[in-house]
């Protein structure tokens, strides 16, 4: 049957996608009315004619017309069909087609917005794992089959209500298991109701900042330090002071020199990020003194503490703090995998209901099934087994790095201090120029290194420079290969005028017994 | 061999758990030194003696003593063994045993802390799904086998690097699929790079508030309204105005009466929460006018919009807004399951890098494997199939509720307005007293209902009262049974002096064509 002539060009109205047809037709007609392609007073085709022209059922077109009638965009004249309304609802503007940049509102002009421009989130680069990617544990060793099997089991056995909105403090069973783990692994005595499940350490830091800082309060952290923490503190702090380090970590005198408005100190005492320095007991106690005297808080980020190579881990500051002014942040990212987004915040039990409420306001809670599977993983012993395996692998990869380095790079005058713990080594360098030169040369050779300025933000002017080298991401052969490539790439740099000779730092933990 | 006599009581030092022995021994000895049970000058047993007494290897005890020596808690006298140090590091306090409430620091005294006391997060009650639980889709129909199979497949095929830190804006493939879905299902034309994956609608609201509001800015939302949104806006707004409704939703005149500091309006125009009113086109355009005139923003929460029973869904405000002052919030909680914690925020592409940074600061990104599985679920057609199944089930459950209600409760004078969309019905009641009486009677009869004051916060003084009844959580037989129980429980209330007769609201979408 010959398609009836239509009073307007119906091309472009045809519906190619299988979506809800009436709604799509409505959207397209509405757009034409609003942007003027169907001017006021235009007579619309009969529903039968349009249906035939577009290959739709008449019912679909009828529904579409009814909708547009309801919306006031078309009008009916008795016995005379439908017309585009003479007077449209005021100020209806066509925005169906995106991309009218000239009329689009400018972005918000808030301080948060401006501050965010300065923050570049770290992320795992695309492509396979490479040396010396930092922030990455041995992901090649994650027991995916075990995890997957536990997931399948959890789904088979789930009750529908377990898919609903959960406890913002976290799955109770998981909180208890993690509290047990902290007790035995870190000597941190906390109960399940002193532990909040968070979306990684990042959220724990953001939560603490939002909960503890009043308008006008300032925060402090190490310089160089973990930039993602700076960004989180900046959400709530008027100012984030960057406090310089010495061989034992953050310098208490420099901290004390900050005014009384400084109420929150973010710290990585086990294994300073990025330099790797471990803060000794006396220094930790000095900082607890500071917190008590100033009625301030300490946020202790114990990332990576499960990996230690020399000496035993020091007690967390949170376990030394009788005044409970130290909140403890932990993460499963370096034990399991960063993409899981699970961590925890330990705080006094009396605070937990309010912290849980804050979590609920930000994003409710962590995914329920992931928490279930992790709880099963821990309960059935896989977690401790995996932890041991990860420690062994980290140990092996660290040794490989140090041996290969001693062989290929130390002769060039570049000595790498052996890290006491964690998953990265830190190569101190004399200045930013050297840092940039070596980083560029490494990148050109296909080796990932983390320049301190990028990884740790601006240090204090006396802070020097360096490169962060993650050693856990790839197995030993790739480590050796990467060291060889670095040696090739850096040979020219070291042959030049760069003062590359550095003495390895003496570990504070190896004082000989007299 | 007879255990050698020790100079102190070694009971309680024995290590029963299989944890790291040296570390545990260190922790226990440290505690005793710090809390005075091992006073300064006490001579410690030889490493051999203690090892024998505790059944440990001598090496373990040697390591423990070395650690305590490093920490300055014990000292060595040449040829005379080890002693508890005469002068301990200052201010070391025993905090290993938790629960010294008297000395614990008081909770923070911040405005955020105080405001959080007023917020009770909603959560799915423990125990099986029951009528008329609100906020819950038909969880019994979730295709767990399909989801689980896709998860297993994703794990089998995963590359290690996919477990690392991901894109804070979300998995690119998922963003593209959701953008496609919004285009065809909601007529909202947005590209993948205008869509940010969030941890549910809750995080989208929190993100928008934190990004858009400057210190001193105020926000506005409907009253009654979604309380979790109030809490999120309160994170960043000096004040959150509650604006009264009429039969078409939020009243523009009341909004206009707010001062110029009001910069962000949170809205549920498709299906007002909790009353269910759908905002007609003219009212939507009026609010867009307000936003333009005030240089303010609108945050459109389109929860539940996929479920409609009468008429076609109206175009989202975001698609009518040429000025791009409307941000669009969506959630998968009611389509898939709330425990998944996935939603999205649509905003101009130019803003996306900064919004993604803000996400990264708050919690980095959503779990990588969950995003992968969801992308597969959508790509392979399961999502649309599930959507259709959920719509059919919601339709059936709604019809069951309305029929059972007409049979058992309308005769009591309690008429339930049929909801045009969404997963709950709203029973308007004359006053708070009636609301409380009926809610209590329902609870006593084992039926879950949502009192408006609990669910929607304080309405304006003229706002009336009511009960929210979710109808999607359970299959038809349980719905009929719950209605019978309500009829029994409420019969006494309605026989008394409560004015229970209410006329059903006329749906604006059913005006007859002339």
Interface residues (C-beta under 8 A of the other chain):
Chain A: X17 X19 X20 X22 X23 X24 X26 X27 X30 X34 X63 X64 X66 X67 X69 X70 X71 X72 X73 X76 X78 X89 X90 X91 X92 X93 X94 X95 X96 X97 X98 X100 X101 X103 X104 X105 X107 X108 X109 X110 X111 X112 X113 X116 X117 X119 X120 X121 X122 X123 X124 X125 X126 X127 X128 X129 X135 X136 X139 X140 X142 X144 X145 X147 X148 X151 X152 X155 X156 X158 X159 X160 X161 X162 X163 X164 X165 X166 X167 X168 X184 X185 X187 X189 X190 X191 X194 X198 X199 X200 X202 X203 X206 X210 X211 X212 X213 X214 X215 X228 X231 X232 X234 X235 X280 X281 X282 X285 X288 X289 X295 X297 X311 X312 X313 X314 X315 X318 X319 X320 X321 X322 X323 X324 X325 X337 X338 X339 X340 X341 X348 X350 X351 X354 X356 X357 X358 X360 X361 X362 X363 X364 X365 X366 X367 X368 X369 X370 X508 X509 X511 X513 X514
Chain B: X17 X19 X20 X22 X23 X24 X26 X27 X30 X63 X64 X66 X67 X69 X70 X71 X72 X73 X76 X78 X89 X90 X91 X92 X93 X94 X95 X96 X97 X98 X100 X101 X103 X104 X105 X107 X108 X109 X110 X111 X112 X113 X116 X117 X119 X120 X121 X122 X123 X124 X125 X126 X127 X128 X129 X135 X136 X139 X140 X142 X144 X145 X147 X148 X151 X152 X155 X156 X158 X159 X160 X161 X162 X163 X164 X165 X166 X167 X168 X184 X185 X187 X189 X190 X191 X194 X198 X199 X200 X202 X203 X206 X210 X211 X212 X213 X214 X215 X228 X231 X232 X234 X235 X280 X281 X282 X285 X288 X289 X295 X297 X311 X312 X313 X314 X315 X318 X319 X320 X321 X322 X323 X324 X325 X337 X338 X339 X340 X341 X348 X350 X351 X354 X356 X357 X358 X360 X361 X362 X363 X364 X365 X366 X367 X368 X369 X370 X508 X509 X511 X513 X514
